[in-house]
Amino acid sequence: MITKMKKYTFLIFHKEYEDFLLKVRDLGVVHVETKQEGQAMDKGLQNAVKQHTTILSVERFLQTYIDKKHGGAQKTATLVRGMELIKEVEELRKTSEALTLKLQSIQKEADIMSPWGDFEISSLQKLKDAGYKLNFYIASSRDFKQEWVSELNAVVIRNTGSHCYFVILSKMGEHPTIEVEQAKLGQYSLLELEKQAEETTLHLEETKKQIVELANTEMESLELAKREVQNEIEFSNVVLGGDRYADDKLVMLQGWIPEEKETVLKNFLDTDQHFYEEEKVALTDNVPILLKNNAFAKLYEPITRMFNLPNYSELDPTAFFAPFFMLFFGLCMGDGGYGLIIMAICLWAKTKVSESAKGFCQLGVYFGLSTVIVGILTGSFFGIALDSVEWAWLKGVKGYFITDNNYAEKLGGYSPLMIFAIVIGLVQILFGMCINAAKIIKQFGVKYALFKIGWVVFLVSVGIAFGLPAFGVELPMFVLYAFYGLIGVSVLLILFYNSPDKNVLSNFASGLWDTYNMATGLLGDTLSYIRLFALGLTGAILGGVFNSLAFELTATLPAVARFFAAFLILILGHGINFALCLISSLVHPIRLTFVEFYKNSGFEGGGTAYKPFKK
């Protein structure tokens, strides 16, 4: 459900404004309305946002150096150290990047000098002083001419097969007349480059060692700095979010508070003698949303937030789709053995994960329990069809499994699970339409919801009056006539009262159009639920296939070899099937919830999460 909110408007003298906000922040219960990002921004806020961006960049950088095997413990976190850490890490990062570029440059120059071998670069200058010049050339092997050796005194330094590296000694001012481009040499010899690379590598390793040490021992200080800057940004946003009047002497601010926490705020306002006004919530208000559900439904709130929070004028869908979602997961997974695995993994994970993640583990336990129940009812356990095996202890219960063998003949040849999937789909769709009607009543009044109520009554009445007799269920005549009467009344509401503010002709035209949309949409929505049956059936079939492969393909092997081969096939096969079923069991219930259920329940969304102004 959505927590009821109260809207407050505060009028504060400008000299008391920041002090008032500090006290409100200490209360930590008021959701303060702020201006949209970019509408209010002073120099201080700009600097804070820039600093926050830098901290996030530093944090991401350090996270790449976190080593779980690092022996150092986290140092005592302080805000001062956190602020110092930002500059320190930035300097280390710049040093690391500069050293990395330098090392790449040295390696590039070494690659250039490598074919010529190691020699003193200074010796080239000595030759120049003596009046000679050593010319370095690189030519393709096919372009190199042997006469250059005798005519120009060319000396081949290296021949790689594709290229020929050679030098020619000439007097200063003379240039050998060959059509080959001269090679460009580096400034250092190979020995000097090797020494530079070694020194740079040691410096880089030392720098990275310092970064690793900081990443593994001082992240908590950086987190304190980040929180402080976040508080500064939020406080500045709130300060700038107020509207100023009377030559900036008065500041007006609006805020929201949950109804059950209203007393705390009123006591503070009355004690400090601040002017405030409690206003009535309007449909146009962007009321912050705080969901409040029981322990079971609360586990499904992340799924609600995944799509969108409801707005304040509608109903929270979480508690309404939660039981269906759990059932849909079990139907898609469909195997009791897989359900036990899910439960075991999630129960084990609950003892290892953080407090905030335990809710997801508990949700997984419920999903596993649903799968176990479905697997027991349908007689599926690790791909074994329990109604088909000849096990003595199953003889008394085999006839109760909900399978084609036991119930298809009674249902006209249709699979009982397929019938159940369609029926549960219809139930959720009708339930969604009831929620839609309740939402309309809440927003506009009863008369505007009669149209939706008419559709629910019509569909239920038609299903009972014509559906049950089709399956051989005889209803008393007075019951049939009662449902015929309900059908007639609902048809009148659908065709002539779908828009209470319009005339009869407009209602009739829109009623016909809505009837067409309902007929086509309802059929498509209902058929979507067949996927629950199809996915469960597919998983069961694949599990059975891997069981057959494991025991039939290994039948001719020796006992020990057969055991290991069958075990390997079972582990790999069921592992693949389990993963595929798990993905399907999460994706398709989400789709049925967000598309079919949300559409029929008239879900609008667009709510803003309640975020109290606090440190």
N, C-alpha and C positions, 0 to 999 in steps of 0.2 A: 504494500500500500504506500501511498504518497503522504509523507508527514505534512500536517497542516502548518502553513507559514503565516506569520504576521508581518505586515508592512509598516515601517516606521520612517518618518521624515524628521530629520534633525536640523535645527537652525542654531548655528554656533557663531559667537563673536570671533572675528578673525584672529585675535591675539590668543584665544583659548583653543583654536582649532587643532593644532598639532598635539597639544596636551590631551585634548579630548580623544583624538584618534589613538594615542598611546594607551589610554585607559580602556578604550573599546577593544584594542588588540589584546590587552591583558585578559579581558573577559573571554575572548576566543569563541564567541557564539554568534556574532552578527555577520551575515553575508552582505558586504558593502558593495553597492553598485558603483562601478568605475566606467570611465569612458573607454570607447573602443581604442585598441592599440593604434597609435599614430595621431589621435585627436589631441592628446595632451602629452607634451614631452618637453621638459626643460633640460638645461645643460647637465644638472646633477643626475637626472634619470638617464640621460644619454650615456654618461660616463659609467653609471652602474650597469646598464645593459651591456655596454662594451666590455666591462670587467667580467661580467657573468659569462659572456661568450668566450673570453680568454680562459676562464676557469674550466669551462666545459671542454675546451680544446686541450688544456693541460691534463684534465682528468682522463679523457680518451687516450691521450698519448701515454700516460703512466699505466693505464690498464693493460696495454700491450706488453708491458714489462713485468707484470705480476707473475710471480713464480710460487706455486703452492708448496714447492719443496724448499723454499727459502727458510733458513733457520731463524732469521731475526723476527722478534715480536714487535707488534705495533707500539710505537713510542707514545707517551702521554700527549694527547691531542690538545692543542691550544689554538685560539683564533689568531693570535699574533704569528705563530709559526705557520699557520695556513696561508696567511697573506704573504709572508716571506717566501714560502714554497712556490708561489706562482711565478715570481721573478726568477728564482733559482732554477726552476725546471725550464722556463723559457730560455735562459742562458745556456743551459745544458743541451737543450734541443737544438738551438742555433749552432752550438759548437759541434754537436754530433752530425748535423746536416752538412756543415762546412767541411769537416774531416772526411765525411763520406764522399763529397764531391772532389776533394783533393786526392783521395785515394783512387777514385775513378780516373782523374786526370793523369796521375802517375802511371796507372796501368795502361792508359791509352798511349802515353809517350814511350813506355817500355815496349809496347807492341810495335811501335814504329822503329825503335832502335834494335830490337831483337834480331832481325835478319842480318845486321851488320856485325854482330858480335860485340864483345866488350873491348873498348879502347878509350884512351883518354881524349876528351874533347879538346883539351888544351894543346894536344899535339897538332891539331889542324892549324892553330894560330902560329905555332912554331914554323910550320911549313910556309905559311904566308910571309912570315918575317924573313924566310930564306928565299922568297921570290917564287914560291910554287903554290899551287892550289890543287887540292884533291876533290874531284868531281864525283858525286854519287848518283848512280842511275838505277832505275828499275824498268825492265823491258819484259815483254812476254817472251817466252823461250823461243818461239818461232821467228820473232823479230830480231833476236840477237844474232849478230854476224861475227863469224870466227875471225875474219880479217882485222877486226878491231883490236884483237889481241896483239897481232904483229905490227899493224900500222899505227895504232894509237896507244899501245902498251896497256890495253884494258886488262884488268885483273878481276876475275869472277870471284865474288865473295861467297855467294850461295846460289844454288839452282834448285828450286822447289819442284821442278817439272812443268809448272805452268808459268812461273816467273823466274827471271834471272836478275840477280842483284850484282852489280859490278861497279868498279871505280876506275877512273882515268886520271893520271897525274899530268898536269899541264903547268906551263909557266904562267905567272900572273899576267893578265891581259890577253892571254890566248884562250880560245874556246874551241873544244873539239867539235868538228862538223858532223854531228850525228843527229838523226831525227828521233830522239828519245828525250822525254821530259826528265829533268833532274829531280832527284828525291829530296825531300825536306827533312832535315834531321832535327832532333830535339836538342835541348840545351844541356842535357846531362848524360853521362855514360850509364850503361846498364848497371854497373856496380853502385853508382851514386843513386840511381833510381830505386834499386833494391833496398838501399839503406833508408831512403826517404819513405818507401812503402812500409818498411818495418817500424820506423818511428811513428808514422801516422797511424798504423794499425794498433800499436801499443797505446797511443793517445786515445784513439777511438774506443778501444776496449775499456780503458780506465774511465772514460766518460760514461759509457753504457753501464759500467759497474756502479757508478754513482747514481745513475737513473734507476737501476734495478733496486738499489738500497732504499731510495726514496719511495719507490712504488710499493715496496713491501713493508715499509715501516712507518710511513707518514701520510697515508691516504686519509686517515680519519681527520687530521688537521686540515687537509684540503676540503674535506666534506663540511667542516665547520665554517670555513671561509665561504664556501658556496652557499650555505644556508644563510649566512649573514648578508651576503649580497642579494640573495633572493628576498629576504625580509626587507632590505632597503628598497628594492625595486617595487615590491608590493606596497610598501608604505608610501612611496612616492606616487604610485598610481592612484592610491586612495586620496592622498593629499590633493592631487591635481584633478581628481574626479568630482570634487564638489563644485557646485554652481555658486558664483559670487554675486551679491546684490548690494545695493546701497553704497556705491563707490568702494566695493570690495571690503566693506566693513563686516558684512554678514556672509556666512557660507552655509548653503543648504546641501544636505547629503541624505541619500535614501539607503535603507538597508532592510534586510529580511532576517527573521529569526524564527526557529521552530517554536510552535505554540507552547510546548512543555518547558521551554527555557526562557519564556518571556519574563517571568518574575525576576530573574537575575538582572536582566537589562533594565527593567523598570525601577528596581531598587537602586541601581547605580545612577540612573537619570534623575530620580527624585532626590537622592542624597547630594549630588553635585549641582542640582537645580538647573539643569539644562532644559531648554525648550524642545519639546518633541510632540509629534502628532501621530496617532495611530490611524492608518487609512484602510479603507475597505479594498480588498483585492479585486481587481477588475480582470475580465477575460483577456484584455490586451496586454496585461502586465507579464513581463518575462520573469516569472517566479522561479527561484532556484529550487531544484528538486532534490529531496532527501528521501531515499527509499527506506522503508521500515517493514521488514518481513520477519516471519518466524524462522527458526533455525534451519528448517528444510528449504524453504523458498529462498532464503538469503544466499544459499549456495549457487543459485541460478542467476543472481544479479549480474555477474560478469557477462553472461550471455545477453541479458537485456542491454547492457551498456555497449556491447559489441555492435549492436545495430543503432540504437539511439535511446536516450532517456525519454520517458513520456513527458508531455507538457502537463502543467498543473491542473488543467481543466478536464483531463481524462483519467482513466484508471490505470494503475500500475499492472502491466500484464504478467509480471514475473510469477506470482503465485498461481495464475490461471494456466500458464503453459507448462509449469514445472512437472506436474505428474505425467502429462502427455509426453514431454521430452524424455523422461526417464523410461517410460514404456516404449517409446519409439526406438531408443537406443537398444533396449533388450530385444525387440523384434528384429532389428537389423543385424545385431550380433548373432542372436539365435541359438547359441551353443552353450550348454551349461558348463562344460569344461573351460571354455574361454572366459566365461564369467568368473569362475573360481580364480583363474590366473589374474584377471583384472583386480579382483578384490584383494588377493594376496599381495600384489605389487603395491597397490595404493595403501593398504594397511601398513606395510613395511615402510613406504615412503613417508607416511605421517610421522614416523619416529625420527626421520632424518632431516626433513625440510624445515624452513623457517615458519614462524607462526602465521605469517601472511599467506603462505602457500598451503597450509593444512586444509583450508576450505576446498581447494581443488582436489586434494587427495580424498577428502570425505565424499565429494561429488563422484569421484571415480568409484568409491566403495558402493554407492547407491546404484551407479550404472552397472557394476559387476553383479550386484544383488538382483537387479532387474533381469539381467541376462541369464543368471542361474535359474530364476523362476520360470522364464520363458523356455529355457532348455529342458527343465523338468517336465513342464506341461506338454511340450512338443516331442519329448523323447529323443533329444539330440545331445550327445556327450562326446566331445572330441571327434566329431564326424561319424560317430556310431549311431545308426538309427535303431534305438532301443526296442521299437515295436517289431523289428525284423530279425532280431537275434534270438536264438533258442537257448536262453539262460533260464534255468529252473526258478531262480528267485524273482524273475520278472513275469512269470505266468499269470499271477493274480492281478497285475496292474497294466499289462500291455494293452488291454482293451480301453483304457482310459486316456491314453496319450492322444493329443489333438493332432491327428495325422490323416492323410488321405485314406489310408487303409481302414481307419475306424469310422470316419465321418463323411467321406466324399459321397458315398451312395445315398446317405440321408439328405445331402444337400444338392441333389440333382447332378452329381458328378463334379461339382466345384470343390476346390480345396478349401477346407475350413479356415486356414490362415488367410487366404485371399479374401474370403467373406468377412473375417474379423477385421482385416486391414481397412476394407471399405467402410464397415460399420463404425470403427473407431474414428475414421476420417470424417464421416458424417456427424458423429457426435461432437468432434472438436469444432467443425464448421458451425454447427448449430449453437454450440456453446459460445463461439466467437461472436455470432450474431446477437446472442443475448447480452454479451458484454457491450457490444456496439449500442444496443438499445439503452442499456444502463448509462452509458456515457452520454448519449443524447439527452436523456432525462436530466442528468446532472448539469449539462451545459444549457439546455434550452427549455426543458419542461416535458411533461408526459405526452402532450398531444403531438409533439414532433417525433416521438419514438413509436407511436402506434403503428406506423408504416412498417418499421422493422419487426415489431412484435407480431404484426400480421403475417409476415413471411415465416417466422419461426412456427407460429401456430399452424399455418398452411402446410408446411413441410412435414411437421410431426403428425398432423391429422391425416394427411395423405398416406404417410408411411404406415400408420396404424390401420386405417380404414381399408386400404387396398393392398398393403404389403403383407400384413399378417395372414389374411385369407389365402394369399398366393402360396404361402408355405403350409397351408392346411390348418391354420388356427381359426376356429370358428368363434366369432364374437356375437354376443346377444344383439338382437335387432335394435333395442333402445340405445345401446352403446354406439352402434353404427350410425344411427340417426343423429346422435349427439355430435359425433365427429363430422358428419355431413354438414350439420349446422355450423360448426366451427370453421369448416372449409369455406362455406358461403360468406360468413362474416369476415374472414380474413381476406377473401377475394375483394370484397367491397373496400376494405381498408387499403389494400394494395393498389387498386385501380382509381379510387376516388378520394383518398385521404393521404397521399404520399407527400403532399406539400400543403399544410393547413392554411397557408396565407394566400394560396392561388385559387382560381376558380375551378369548377368541375371539369371543364374541357381540357384545361392545362394539366390538371391532375391525371385525367384519363390518358392523355397522350404520353406524359412522362411515365405513367404506370405501365403502359404497354412496352415502352422502351426498356424500362427497368426489368420487366418480366423477361424480355428477350435476353438481356444481359445476365440475369440471374440463372436462366435455363442453361445458357452456354457456359457461363462461369462456374456454376455449381457442378456441372458434369466434369469439366476439366479439373477443378479443385479436388473433387472426390477421387477421380482416377489417379491423381498424383500420389495418393496414399497407397496405391498398389505397390509402389517401390518398397514399402516396408516388408511386404510378403516376398517380393522378388529378391531383395538383398539377403534376407534370412535364408531363403531357399538356396541361393547361389553359394553362400558360405557353407551350408550343410552339405551340399553336393560336392564342393571342392574338398572338404574335409574327408568325406567318404572316398573320393578318388585317391587321395594321398594314402589313406589306410589300405586300399586295395593294392596300390603300387608297392607299398612297403612289404606286404606279405605275399603277394603273387609273384612279383619279379624276383624275389629272393628265395623262392621255394626250393630251388635246386642247389642252393649253396650249403656248405657244411654249417653245422649248428652255430659255431662261434662267429664265422664270417656272416652268416645270415642275421644274427643278432645285431652286429654292428652296422650292417648295410641297412637293415630295416629301421634301426634306431636313427640313422643319419637321414633317411628319406622322411621319416615321421617328423623329426625336428625341423628340417628345412621346409618341408611341405606345409606343416601346420604353422610354422613361423611366418611364411609368406601369406598364407590364408588369414592368419590372425591380424597381420598388419593391414591387409586390404579391408577386412571386415571392420577393423577399428576406425580406419579413415572414413569408410562409408557410414558407419554408425554415428559419427560426429557430424559429418557434412549434411547428410540428408535430413535428420531431425531439425537441424538449424534451418535448412531450406523450407521445410514444411511449416516451421514456426514463423519465420520472417516473411514468407510469401502467402501461403494459404491462411494461416491463423491470423496474422496481422491484418491482412486485407479484409477478412470477414468480420474482424472485431473493430474495424474502423480506426486502427492505430494511426496516430498522427506523428507523435514524437516531437523532436526539436527542443526538448527540455535542457536547461543549463544546470549542471551539477552544483549542489549547495557546497560552497567553499567558505567556511567562516574565516574572517579576518583575524589572524593570529600568527604568532611566531612559529 
